[in-house]
């Protein structure tokens, strides 16, 4: 019997509000794609469920996981911590599942530096414009201009990292963007 081919790591990154979480969820509906569910110290948004969207933990618990070296990657973003458990990700990859990450450039760099024996495919998603991004952030954070402005200040730093990725796509239409990503993933997986 042939040995099961290991899965690949697929990383989607973007400035906050560019649509990466929506795209990650769409990709995860495809056969053999599983989302890496991150731990986070931030509070759940409306409709987010513990264990489905994130594992919501306090800062003390998160810092213990850092000390115990349990994370494949982690970062502090907007005063909250986010991180992916190494054991869970490796287990899925060994079973032949492709693991999709919804993480920023900091986490992407950490995973790349780990020199894992698994293929890593990185995709950076850009919004069509800063104006559209601000509109999306206002809609997502329920018209909270203060949160949207904080995230917009981070935009310039985040967007500078697109060159470090295998593929960059502008999300001006979610279906078109999704199809473009799937085409790229199918090409990459054949190599």
N, C-alpha and C positions, 0 to 999 in steps of 0.2 A: 504494500500500500504506500502511495506517495506521501511524503511529509507535507503537512499543511504549510502553505506559503504565508510568511508573516505579513501582518497588516502594515500600512503606511501611516505616517503622522501627517495630517493636513492641518495647517495653521492659517486661520483667517484673522487679520488684524486691520484696524482702521481707526481714524479719529472717532471719538465718542459720537454716536448718532448717525454714522454713515450706512448702517444697515447690516453690520456683520452678524449680529445675533439672529436676525430674521433669515439670513442666508445660511447660517450654520444649521438652523432648524430645518430648512428646506432640504439641505444636503443630507441630513440625518435620516430623512424618510427613504433614501435610496438603500438598496440592498447592501449590507455589510459596512455601513457607516455608523459609528457610534460617537456621541458627543462626550468629550471629557468634561464632566461636571466639576466645576471649580469650587473650592471652599472660599468663603468671603466673610469679612467682618462687617460689611455694609448691611443695612436694614433691607428686608424684602420690599420690592415694589408691589403695587396692586397686582393681584393674580399670580405672583411668583410663589412657587411651592418649594419647601425645603426638600432636598434630595432629587428634585426634578430639574429645577432651574439652577440652583446652587445648593451647597451645604452651608447654611448660615451658622457661623460660630462667633464667639466673642474673641477679643484680641488676645486674651491670656491663652486660650486654647490654640489659636493660630500660631502664636509665638512658640508654644511648646512643639508644635509640628515642625517649625523651622529648626529649632534646636535639635530635635531628633532626626533631622535630615530626611523628612518624609516626602518633601515636595520635589517634583521634577522641575518645576519652575514656580516662582511666586514674585509678586510685585506689589508695591504700594501705589495706588492710583486714587487721586482725589480723597486722601486721608483714610482710605480703606484698603485692606489687604485682600489679594486674590491669589490663589495657588492651586495647582493640579497635583494630586497624589501620584507619586511615582509607581507604587505597587499596582494600583488600579489600571493605569495606562499600559504598563508593561504586560499585565495579564491579558488585556484585550488584544494587544498587538500579537502576542504569542498564539492566541486563538485564531489569528488571521483576520481580525477585525481592523478596519481603518478607523483611526481615532481622530476626530475633528476637534480642534481647539479654537475657542473664541477668546483670544488673548491679545495683549498689546505687544509692542516691539520689545519691551524689556523681557517679557516671558519668552518671546521668540528667540532672542539672543541667548538666553540661558539654555534653552533646549538645544540649540545649534552647538553650543560649547560642550555639551555633555558627550558628544561623539558616540551617539547611540548606534546600534547595528541595524537600525530601521531607517528606511527612506523617509525623508522629510520634504514635504511640498509646502511652500509658503506663498500666501496670496494676500495682497494689500488692497483694500477697498477704499476708494475715494468718493466723496460726495460730489454731485455735479457742480456745486458752488458753495461758497461760505454762507450766502444768503439762504440757500435751501437747507443747509445743515442747521442753521439757527432755527429755522421753522420747524424742522424735525425734532430738535432738542426741546423746543417750547411745547410741542405736542406731547412728547414722551414724558416730560417732567411736569405735566399738567399746568402749563402756562407759568411756571416758575422762572421768571427772567433771571433771577440771581444765579440759580444752578446752571442755566443755559449759558450765561456770560462766563462763568468759571470754566465750563467745558470748552467754550470758544477760545479762551486764552490758551488752553492746552493744545488747541488745533495745530498751531504753527509748529510746535515741537514734535507732535505726533506725525504730521504729514511729511516731515523731512526724512523719515525712515523708509519710504516706499521703495527706494533704490536697493534696499537690502533684501528684497523679496524676489521670488522666482517669477511672479506674475502680478501685474497691477491692473485693476479694472475700475471704471467709473460706474457707480450705481445711480444712474439716472432713470432706470427702469428695472424693477426688481426681477422680472422674468428674463429680460435680456441679459442682465448681469449674471443671474443663476445659470443660464444656458452657456454663457461664456466660461464660467468657472468649471462647469461639468465637462465641457469640451477640453479644457486645459488639463483637468485631472485625468481624464481618460488617456490623453496623449502621454502625460508624465508617468502613469502607471505602467504603460507599455514599454517604457525605456528601462 
